């Protein structure tokens, strides 16, 4: 993004000065300690045996693109700790099964290359900022099970046309048991896609079970997310200046709870026989035009469901690469 470094105080955060890649990663917040062996504790990623990533394996520190690509290969349990910023040029880093890929602190910004989770199982991606990926998604999840995306900052810019960048986080080809939490999506045209094609139902139906919670979506044109065929649970998300928010389509069943929208033309809507059950949301003057669905509960415990009045302050304070390891 073409932006200047902004140092925000807690007061500035509460008034929501326009965020940038730098401000999301260098806000004046108390850093939250976390453990390298943390496992997924919310959402669909807790099912199907759970998502533990590299827990129990060795820890490898990496500081370059070549070191990262090597460390994430194979299926051996490994915690890959990225210790500083890495610049790429359209590369595709493929992550093997049983991996945790974690940014050491808010200085870890990955620029210009894709992290791909494909044909694997049990992957955690945490505390990374990824920006300006041309020629692919920032994070691509395909034919993969049990993936936890947490405290990530994903962005590009809107200075180019809408097709210059691909998605920030796309979950396709029957990806399953995925949780996306505490993540910032910002400054992008077509943000997050679940199910890539209207013609892929034979592969996708019965899969694409995804939870999005406590995420901050800012300055997004569409796909917050766009959801085909699968089953989605969205709660405690805060949307600011997101034109087209949650789109349910092609038979998708969504449970949409306690999200807050500010400045959205279409906060929740359906096309091509998509469905949603909505409750507790603040649509900010917009309308829910989604067809009413049948998903009234999810097969896991839901803790931390916030009142809509508390969502903005909580999510803006904690989402993004705000952890320290």
C-alpha positions in Angstrom: 0.0 0.0 0.0 1.1 3.5 -0.6 0.8 4.9 2.9 2.8 6.6 5.6 3.8 5.2 8.9 1.2 6.0 11.5 1.7 5.7 15.2 -1.7 5.3 16.9 -2.5 5.6 20.5 -5.3 3.7 22.1 -7.5 6.8 21.9 -6.8 7.0 18.1 -7.8 3.4 17.7 -11.1 4.0 19.5 -11.9 6.8 17.0 -10.8 4.5 14.1 -8.3 6.6 12.2 -8.0 5.1 8.7 -5.9 2.0 9.1 -2.8 1.1 7.0 -0.5 -1.9 6.9 1.9 -0.1 9.2 -0.7 1.1 11.7 -2.3 -2.4 12.0 1.1 -3.8 12.9 2.5 -1.0 15.1 -0.4 0.2 17.1 0.4 1.3 20.7 -1.3 -1.8 22.2 -0.1 -3.9 25.0 1.4 -6.9 23.3 -0.3 -10.2 24.1 1.9 -13.1 24.9 1.1 -16.4 23.2 2.5 -19.8 23.0 4.1 -21.4 20.0 2.2 -24.6 20.7 -1.2 -23.0 20.9 -3.9 -25.1 19.1 -7.2 -24.1 17.5 -9.8 -23.6 20.3 -12.7 -22.1 18.3 -14.8 -22.9 15.3 -14.8 -25.7 12.7 -11.0 -26.1 13.1 -11.6 -27.8 16.4 -13.5 -30.7 14.8 -12.3 -33.6 12.8 -9.5 -34.4 15.3 -8.7 -30.7 15.9 -6.0 -28.5 14.5 -2.7 -28.6 16.4 -0.3 -27.5 13.7 3.4 -28.3 14.5 2.8 -28.9 18.2 5.2 -31.5 19.5 7.7 -30.9 16.7 10.9 -29.0 16.5 11.0 -25.2 16.2 12.9 -23.7 13.2 13.6 -19.9 13.0 13.6 -18.5 9.4 14.5 -15.1 8.1 14.5 -15.5 4.3 12.2 -16.8 1.6 14.4 -19.8 0.8 14.6 -20.7 4.5 10.8 -20.4 4.8 10.1 -22.5 1.8 12.5 -25.2 3.0 11.2 -25.3 6.6 7.5 -25.8 5.7 8.1 -28.8 3.4 7.1 -32.3 4.3 4.7 -33.7 6.9 6.9 -33.8 10.0 5.5 -31.7 12.9 7.3 -28.4 12.8 6.9 -24.9 14.2 8.3 -22.4 11.8 9.0 -19.0 13.5 9.5 -16.2 11.0 11.8 -13.6 12.6 11.7 -10.7 10.2 10.2 -9.3 7.0 10.5 -11.2 3.8 10.1 -9.8 0.3 9.1 -12.1 -2.6 8.2 -11.7 -6.3 5.2 -13.9 -7.0 6.5 -17.1 -5.5 4.2 -19.8 -4.1 5.3 -21.2 -0.8 3.6 -24.6 -0.2 3.1 -25.6 3.4 3.1 -29.2 4.4 0.9 -31.0 6.9 1.5 -30.6 10.6 3.0 -27.1 10.4 2.6 -23.9 12.4 3.9 -20.9 10.6 4.1 -18.0 13.0 5.4 -14.4 12.9 7.6 -13.6 15.9 6.1 -10.1 16.3 4.5 -7.3 14.4 7.6 -6.6 12.4 7.1 -9.8 10.3 5.6 -8.6 7.0 5.6 -11.0 4.0 5.3 -9.0 0.7 4.6 -10.3 -2.8 4.2 -14.1 -2.4 1.5 -16.6 -1.7 1.2 -19.1 1.2 -0.5 -22.2 -0.1 -2.1 -24.9 2.0 -3.0 -27.6 -0.5 -3.6 -31.4 -0.3 -2.5 -31.3 3.4 -4.0 -31.4 6.9 -3.4 -29.7 10.2 -1.9 -26.3 9.5 -1.7 -23.1 11.6 -0.8 -19.7 10.2 -0.5 -17.0 12.9 0.7 -13.5 13.6 1.8 -12.7 10.0 1.1 -9.7 7.8 0.9 -10.5 4.1 0.6 -7.8 1.5 0.6 -7.0 -2.2 0.6 -10.4 -3.7 0.3 -10.3 -7.5 -0.6 -13.4 -9.5 -2.1 -15.4 -6.6 -4.0 -15.2 -3.3 -2.2 -14.0 -0.2 -3.3 -17.3 1.5 -4.8 -20.1 -0.6 -6.4 -23.1 1.0 -7.3 -25.9 -1.4 -8.2 -29.6 -0.8 -7.0 -29.1 2.8 -8.5 -30.0 6.2 -8.0 -28.5 9.6 -6.5 -25.1 9.1 -6.4 -22.2 11.6 -5.7 -18.7 10.4 -5.3 -16.4 13.4 -4.1 -12.9 14.1 -3.1 -12.3 10.5 -3.1 -9.0 8.6 -4.0 -9.3 4.9 -4.0 -6.4 2.5 -3.1 -5.0 -1.0 -4.4 -1.6 -2.2 -7.2 -0.2 -4.2 -5.0 2.0 -6.4 -5.1 -0.6 -9.2 -8.2 -2.1 -11.0 -10.2 -4.8 -9.3 -8.5 -7.7 -11.1 -4.9 -6.6 -10.4 -4.8 -8.7 -7.2 -6.5 -12.0 -6.5 -8.0 -12.8 -3.2 -6.6 -12.2 0.3 -7.8 -15.5 1.6 -9.6 -18.0 -0.6 -10.8 -21.4 0.6 -11.6 -23.6 -2.4 -11.7 -27.2 -3.8 -13.5 -28.7 -0.8 -11.3 -27.1 1.9 -12.7 -28.1 5.2 -12.7 -27.5 9.0 -11.2 -24.0 8.8 -11.3 -21.2 11.4 -10.3 -17.7 10.5 -10.1 -15.6 13.7 -8.7 -12.2 14.9 -7.6 -11.3 11.4 -7.6 -7.9 9.6 -8.7 -7.8 6.0 -8.1 -4.3 4.5 -7.6 -2.2 1.4 -8.6 -4.7 -1.2 -11.2 -5.3 -4.0 -12.3 -8.9 -3.8 -11.4 -10.2 -0.4 -12.3 -13.7 0.7 -13.9 -16.5 -1.4 -15.2 -19.8 -0.1 -15.9 -22.0 -3.1 -14.3 -20.8 -6.3 -16.9 -21.7 -9.0 -20.6 -22.2 -9.5 -19.7 -25.4 -11.4 -17.7 -27.1 -8.7 -20.5 -28.4 -6.5 -19.7 -32.0 -7.1 -16.4 -31.5 -5.2 -17.4 -28.8 -2.8 -20.8 -30.0 -1.5 -20.5 -31.5 2.0 -17.2 -29.6 2.6 -16.2 -26.0 3.0 -17.1 -25.8 6.7 -15.6 -22.5 7.8 -15.8 -20.2 10.8 -15.0 -16.5 10.6 -15.0 -14.7 14.0 -13.5 -11.5 15.6 -12.2 -10.3 12.3 -11.9 -6.7 11.2 -12.8 -5.9 7.6 -11.9 -2.4 6.4 -12.0 -0.7 3.0 -13.1 -3.8 1.1 -15.3 -3.7 -2.0 -16.7 -7.2 -1.8 -16.4 -10.8 -0.6 -16.5 -10.5 3.1 -16.8 -13.4 2.4 -18.6 -14.8 -0.7 -19.7 -18.3 0.2 -20.7 -21.1 -2.2 -22.0 -24.6 -1.4 -20.6 -24.9 2.1 -21.5 -24.2 5.7 -20.3 -21.0 7.4 -20.5 -19.5 10.9 -19.7 -15.8 11.1 -19.8 -14.0 14.5 -18.2 -11.0 16.2 -16.9 -9.6 13.0 -16.6 -5.8 12.5 -17.1 -4.4 9.0 -16.1 -0.8 8.2 -16.6 0.7 4.7 -17.2 -2.7 3.1 -19.5 -2.2 0.2 -20.7 -5.8 -0.3 -20.3 -7.8 2.9 -21.5 -11.4 3.3 -22.8 -13.1 0.2 -24.3 -16.5 0.5 -24.9 -18.4 -2.8 -25.2 -21.7 -4.5 -26.9 -23.5 -1.6 -24.5 -22.3 1.1 -26.0 -22.3 4.6 -24.7 -19.6 7.0 -25.2 -18.7 10.6 -24.5 -15.0 11.0 -24.4 -13.8 14.6 -23.6 -10.5 16.4 -21.6 -8.9 13.6 -21.5 -5.1 13.1 -21.5 -3.2 9.8 -20.7 0.4 9.2 -21.0 1.9 5.7 -22.0 -1.3 3.9 -24.4 -1.1 0.9 -25.2 -4.8 1.2 -24.2 -6.2 4.6 -25.8 -9.6 4.1 -27.4 -10.8 0.9 -28.0 -14.0 -1.1 -27.7 -14.8 -4.8 -28.4 -18.1 -6.6 -30.2 -19.8 -3.7 -27.8 -19.0 -0.9 -29.2 -19.0 2.7 -28.5 -17.5 6.1 -29.9 -17.4 9.6 -29.1 -14.0 11.1 -29.4 -12.8 14.7 -27.9 -10.1 16.9 -26.3 -8.2 14.1 -26.1 -4.4 13.7 -26.4 -3.7 10.0 -25.7 0.0 10.3 -28.7 1.0 8.4 -28.3 -1.6 5.7 -30.6 -4.6 5.1 -30.4 -8.3 5.3 -31.8 -9.6 2.0 -30.6 -13.2 2.4 -33.1 -16.0 2.1 -33.7 -17.6 5.4 -31.8 -20.8 5.9 -31.8 -23.9 8.2 -28.5 -23.5 10.0 -29.5 -22.5 13.5 -26.7 -24.0 15.5 -23.1 -25.3 14.9 -21.6 -28.6 16.1 -19.1 -27.0 18.5 -19.2 -24.8 21.6 -19.3 -21.1 21.0 -17.7 -19.0 23.7 -17.1 -15.3 23.6 -20.1 -14.3 21.7 -20.2 -10.5 22.1 -23.1 -8.2 22.2 -23.1 -6.1 19.0 -22.4 -3.0 21.0 -19.1 -4.5 22.2 -17.8 -5.8 18.8 -16.2 -2.8 17.4 -14.0 -1.9 20.4 -13.0 -5.5 21.1 -12.2 -6.4 17.5 -10.3 -3.3 16.5 -8.2 -3.6 19.7 -7.1 -7.2 19.2 -7.3 -8.2 15.6 -4.2 -8.4 13.4 -0.6 -9.3 14.1 -0.6 -8.2 17.7 1.0 -11.1 19.4 4.6 -11.6 20.5 6.4 -15.0 20.7 
